[in-house]
Amino acid sequence: MITNADYIEPSQKGRYSPLQVLKSAAGYYIGTIYTDEYGDKEPGSRDSGYFATQEKAQQFLDTVSSVANPQDYLRDHP
């Protein structure tokens, strides 16, 4: 769930998946999937920079998931 994005209405934050490794044409990144009221899914957020490999992105996610303040390592803007 999104916790680091103040620009998203609190009632909408529950529509975002937990952070996960995702892929775009630019590379792998840490982000969320958004599910709308009809159940359709789309990219929800990009919470990191891009990584060349899925393994590097997963390592970053594992690190962020293990620290006390993960928001210090994640993007907080669209």
N, C-alpha and C positions, 0 to 999 in steps of 0.2 A: 504494500500500500504506500502511496505517496505521503510523505511526512514533511518533506523539505521544500514544498512549493506553496508559498503563501498566496499566490495568485489563483489557486484552485479553490473553489468553494468547498468548505468542509463536508457538505452533504454529497459531493461528487468524489471525494477521495477514496471512498470504499469501492468505487468502480475500477480502480487500478489494481493490477496484480502485484504480488511481491516482486522485488527486484530480481532480474534474471539476465542471463547473457542473451542478447539478440543480435541479429545481423542485418545490415543494410548494404547498399552498394558501396558505401564508404568504408565499411569494415565492421568489426564486432564492437559492441558497446554494452554497457549496463543500462537497463531501462525497464519499463513496465509496459503491459498491454492494457488498453482501456476497453471495457465492455459497456456498450451503450444500453439504453433501456429496452432495446429489441434483441439483445444478446449478440449483436455484431461486435467483432473484435477488430481493433486497429492499434498501431503503435501509440502508446500513451505518453511516454516521456523518455528522454535520453538523459541519463543521470551521470554520465561519464564522458570522457573523450573516446576516441576510437582506438582500437587495438588491431594489430595485424593478424593475430590468430585468436581462435576461440579459447585456447589454453591460457593465453595472457589475460584475456578478459575474465575467465573463470578465476584465475589467481587473484585478480584485483577484487572481484566480488567476494571471494573467500576472505580476503584481508579486511575489506570494508565491513563484512558481516561479523568480524571478530573483535572490532574495536569498540570502545565505550561511546564514542561520538561519530558514528558513520557519516553524519551530515557534513562533517568537516572535510570529507574527501569527495563528496558528490556535488554535482552542479545544482544550483538553486534557481535557475532561470531557464526559460524556454530555449 
